[in-house]
Amino acid sequence: MKIKYFPDTDTALVEFSDKAIAETREINENIYIDLDKDGSLVSMTIEHAKEKANISELSFIQMTGS
């Protein structure tokens, strides 16, 4: 997974795989998801990322099974 932030447009791109994008769906006016030919999530774009997704603070926590 890769997260790219573009400060000039305040856009975040979260890439989940390198598969080819077959379809883009608008979730709302600020969030778009890209799907591959099988309907699996490839990436997600977040417009106005600082305001809508609190992109200024990012952490990763891997949870273990109980």
N, CA and C atoms as an extended XYZ file, in Angstrom:
198
Properties=species:S:1:pos:R:3:atomname:S:1:resname:S:1:resid:I:1 pbc="F F F"
N         0.850       -1.180        0.000 N   MET     1
C         0.000        0.000        0.000 CA  MET     1
C         0.894        1.240        0.000 C   MET     1
N         0.510        2.211       -0.798 N   LYS     2
C         1.231        3.478       -0.867 CA  LYS     2
C         0.248        4.616       -0.657 C   LYS     2
N         0.703        5.638        0.045 N   ILE     3
C        -0.098        6.850        0.210 CA  ILE     3
C         0.712        8.002       -0.346 C   ILE     3
N         0.143        8.696       -1.324 N   LYS     4
C         0.797        9.857       -1.924 CA  LYS     4
C        -0.048       11.085       -1.613 C   LYS     4
N         0.631       12.156       -1.204 N   TYR     5
C        -0.068       13.408       -0.909 CA  TYR     5
C         0.463       14.491       -1.834 C   TYR     5
N        -0.449       15.216       -2.473 N   PHE     6
C        -0.114       16.281       -3.397 CA  PHE     6
C        -0.555       17.607       -2.774 C   PHE     6
N         0.368       18.346       -2.146 N   PRO     7
C        -0.009       19.562       -1.418 CA  PRO     7
C        -0.558       20.671       -2.311 C   PRO     7
N        -0.143       20.709       -3.574 N   ASP     8
C        -0.625       21.769       -4.458 CA  ASP     8
C        -2.123       21.676       -4.723 C   ASP     8
N        -2.675       20.463       -4.635 N   THR     9
C        -4.121       20.280       -4.832 CA  THR     9
C        -4.817       19.757       -3.581 C   THR     9
N        -4.056       19.542       -2.484 N   ASP    10
C        -4.571       18.971       -1.231 CA  ASP    10
C        -5.319       17.665       -1.509 C   ASP    10
N        -4.640       16.796       -2.275 N   THR    11
C        -5.227       15.520       -2.679 CA  THR    11
C        -4.372       14.375       -2.154 C   THR    11
N        -5.023       13.346       -1.625 N   ALA    12
C        -4.336       12.133       -1.196 CA  ALA    12
C        -4.747       10.990       -2.115 C   ALA    12
N        -3.766       10.189       -2.495 N   LEU    13
C        -4.013        9.004       -3.303 CA  LEU    13
C        -3.522        7.805       -2.517 C   LEU    13
N        -4.427        6.897       -2.196 N   VAL    14
C        -4.082        5.680       -1.467 CA  VAL    14
C        -4.136        4.541       -2.478 C   VAL    14
N        -2.979        3.934       -2.730 N   GLU    15
C        -2.890        2.849       -3.707 CA  GLU    15
C        -2.812        1.512       -2.980 C   GLU    15
N        -3.733        0.621       -3.304 N   PHE    16
C        -3.792       -0.689       -2.661 CA  PHE    16
C        -3.167       -1.780       -3.510 C   PHE    16
N        -3.145       -1.589       -4.831 N   SER    17
C        -2.529       -2.564       -5.726 CA  SER    17
C        -2.080       -1.863       -7.000 C   SER    17
N        -1.343       -2.597       -7.825 N   ASP    18
C        -0.853       -2.067       -9.092 CA  ASP    18
C        -1.700       -2.535      -10.268 C   ASP    18
N        -2.841       -3.155       -9.999 N   LYS    19
C        -3.699       -3.663      -11.073 CA  LYS    19
C        -4.260       -2.515      -11.906 C   LYS    19
N        -4.614       -2.815      -13.127 N   ALA    20
C        -5.191       -1.820      -14.030 CA  ALA    20
C        -6.572       -1.398      -13.538 C   ALA    20
N        -6.855       -0.117      -13.658 N   ILE    21
C        -8.150        0.424      -13.238 CA  ILE    21
C        -9.154        0.217      -14.368 C   ILE    21
N       -10.278       -0.394      -14.019 N   ALA    22
C       -11.335       -0.637      -14.996 CA  ALA    22
C       -12.509        0.323      -14.811 C   ALA    22
N       -12.679        0.823      -13.580 N   GLU    23
C       -13.836        1.675      -13.284 CA  GLU    23
C       -13.509        2.604      -12.113 C   GLU    23
N       -13.994        3.825      -12.189 N   THR    24
C       -13.887        4.773      -11.082 CA  THR    24
C       -15.292        5.101      -10.606 C   THR    24
N       -15.496        5.039       -9.299 N   ARG    25
C       -16.805        5.360       -8.712 CA  ARG    25
C       -16.668        6.551       -7.775 C   ARG    25
N       -17.619        7.460       -7.865 N   GLU    26
C       -17.659        8.607       -6.962 CA  GLU    26
C       -18.430        8.203       -5.719 C   GLU    26
N       -17.783        8.261       -4.579 N   ILE    27
C       -18.440        7.944       -3.309 CA  ILE    27
C       -19.184        9.176       -2.811 C   ILE    27
N       -18.514       10.314       -2.879 N   ASN    28
C       -19.137       11.617       -2.633 CA  ASN    28
C       -18.319       12.645       -3.414 C   ASN    28
N       -18.564       13.913       -3.240 N   GLU    29
C       -17.876       14.917       -4.054 CA  GLU    29
C       -16.378       15.014       -3.781 C   GLU    29
N       -15.885       14.357       -2.738 N   ASN    30
C       -14.471       14.427       -2.378 CA  ASN    30
C       -13.746       13.085       -2.393 C   ASN    30
N       -14.461       11.994       -2.558 N   ILE    31
C       -13.844       10.666       -2.477 CA  ILE    31
C       -14.233        9.839       -3.703 C   ILE    31
N       -13.192        9.268       -4.338 N   TYR    32
C       -13.375        8.413       -5.510 CA  TYR    32
C       -12.621        7.112       -5.282 C   TYR    32
N       -13.204        5.999       -5.709 N   ILE    33
C       -12.501        4.720       -5.627 CA  ILE    33
C       -12.313        4.177       -7.032 C   ILE    33
N       -11.183        3.518       -7.233 N   ASP    34
C       -10.867        2.875       -8.499 CA  ASP    34
C       -10.903        1.371       -8.295 C   ASP    34
N       -11.575        0.676       -9.214 N   LEU    35
C       -11.736       -0.774       -9.127 CA  LEU    35
C       -11.094       -1.446      -10.329 C   LEU    35
N       -10.630       -2.681      -10.133 N   ASP    36
C       -10.108       -3.453      -11.261 CA  ASP    36
C       -11.260       -4.179      -11.951 C   ASP    36
N       -10.943       -4.989      -12.961 N   LYS    37
C       -11.989       -5.656      -13.749 CA  LYS    37
C       -12.818       -6.638      -12.932 C   LYS    37
N       -12.291       -7.089      -11.780 N   ASP    38
C       -13.024       -8.011      -10.914 CA  ASP    38
C       -13.806       -7.296       -9.811 C   ASP    38
N       -13.712       -5.959       -9.780 N   GLY    39
C       -14.412       -5.184       -8.764 CA  GLY    39
C       -13.632       -4.994       -7.486 C   GLY    39
N       -12.356       -5.395       -7.485 N   SER    40
C       -11.521       -5.229       -6.292 CA  SER    40
C       -10.954       -3.808       -6.244 C   SER    40
N       -10.771       -3.303       -5.050 N   LEU    41
C       -10.277       -1.946       -4.840 CA  LEU    41
C        -8.821       -1.827       -5.264 C   LEU    41
N        -8.531       -0.849       -6.130 N   VAL    42
C        -7.171       -0.574       -6.586 CA  VAL    42
C        -6.630        0.661       -5.873 C   VAL    42
N        -7.433        1.735       -5.830 N   SER    43
C        -6.981        2.960       -5.184 CA  SER    43
C        -8.163        3.820       -4.751 C   SER    43
N        -7.847        4.819       -3.927 N   MET    44
C        -8.852        5.757       -3.448 CA  MET    44
C        -8.246        7.153       -3.490 C   MET    44
N        -8.989        8.091       -4.039 N   THR    45
C        -8.552        9.479       -4.099 CA  THR    45
C        -9.398       10.302       -3.142 C   THR    45
N        -8.733       11.132       -2.340 N   ILE    46
C        -9.433       11.992       -1.382 CA  ILE    46
C        -9.073       13.439       -1.699 C   ILE    46
N       -10.053       14.193       -2.155 N   GLU    47
C        -9.867       15.623       -2.408 CA  GLU    47
C       -10.033       16.378       -1.092 C   GLU    47
N        -9.383       17.524       -0.941 N   HIS    48
C        -9.419       18.320        0.302 CA  HIS    48
C        -9.016       17.434        1.479 C   HIS    48
N        -7.917       16.719        1.298 N   ALA    49
C        -7.501       15.674        2.231 CA  ALA    49
C        -7.221       16.173        3.643 C   ALA    49
N        -6.629       17.340        3.794 N   LYS    50
C        -6.359       17.832        5.145 CA  LYS    50
C        -7.643       18.046        5.925 C   LYS    50
N        -8.647       18.575        5.272 N   GLU    51
C        -9.923       18.858        5.934 CA  GLU    51
C       -10.783       17.605        6.084 C   GLU    51
N       -10.865       16.793        5.044 N   LYS    52
C       -11.799       15.664        5.027 CA  LYS    52
C       -11.249       14.386        5.639 C   LYS    52
N        -9.911       14.221        5.611 N   ALA    53
C        -9.342       12.952        6.073 CA  ALA    53
C        -8.260       13.114        7.133 C   ALA    53
N        -8.060       14.325        7.634 N   ASN    54
C        -7.038       14.579        8.642 CA  ASN    54
C        -5.689       13.989        8.217 C   ASN    54
N        -5.319       14.233        6.953 N   ILE    55
C        -4.111       13.651        6.379 CA  ILE    55
C        -2.838       14.180        7.041 C   ILE    55
N        -2.929       15.266        7.791 N   SER    56
C        -1.735       15.802        8.449 CA  SER    56
C        -1.224       14.865        9.542 C   SER    56
N        -2.077       13.957       10.006 N   GLU    57
C        -1.662       12.983       11.011 CA  GLU    57
C        -1.992       11.590       10.499 C   GLU    57
N        -0.953       10.782       10.312 N   LEU    58
C        -1.135        9.447        9.751 CA  LEU    58
C        -0.339        8.454       10.571 C   LEU    58
N        -0.956        7.341       10.922 N   SER    59
C        -0.243        6.292       11.633 CA  SER    59
C        -0.676        4.927       11.091 C   SER    59
N         0.157        3.945       11.300 N   PHE    60
C        -0.126        2.582       10.861 CA  PHE    60
C         0.012        1.676       12.065 C   PHE    60
N        -1.020        0.906       12.338 N   ILE    61
C        -0.985       -0.038       13.448 CA  ILE    61
C        -1.468       -1.383       12.923 C   ILE    61
N        -0.609       -2.388       13.011 N   GLN    62
C        -0.992       -3.726       12.585 CA  GLN    62
C        -1.512       -4.485       13.805 C   GLN    62
N        -2.747       -4.943       13.707 N   MET    63
C        -3.368       -5.638       14.830 CA  MET    63
C        -3.080       -7.140       14.706 C   MET    63
N        -2.875       -7.780       15.828 N   THR    64
C        -2.661       -9.213       15.828 CA  THR    64
C        -3.929       -9.914       16.261 C   THR    64
N        -4.098      -11.137       15.826 N   GLY    65
C        -5.283      -11.918       16.211 CA  GLY    65
C        -5.271      -12.258       17.685 C   GLY    65
N        -6.455      -12.515       18.225 N   SER    66
C        -6.521      -12.824       19.657 CA  SER    66
C        -6.502      -14.293       19.938 C   SER    66
